């Protein structure tokens, strides 16, 4: 039986391309992003790691490159990085904040 986490990790495999969708007003506050979605009126506060990912995907980027950047910047193992990155990207996709393109 396939677990939901397995499907999420497969959805955001290394060659998958992710990019921001337009429609957010954002500001940096103490090194973290605070954003307002114009269409929904929802406000998002991103921690340091999410803010780093958000800055990386200003242009379309493969998930593998995002993970590599995170592993260089933070003390995180590959498996944990892959799992946590996939979880965050899945959340951003559910909120309609990113576009996802499989290669």
Secondary structure, 3 states (H helix, E strand, C coil): CCCHHHHHHHHCCCCCEEEECCCEEEEEECCEEEEEECCCCCEEECCHHHHHHHHHCCCCEEHHHHHHHHHHHCCCCHHHHHHHHHHHHHHHHHCCCEEEECC
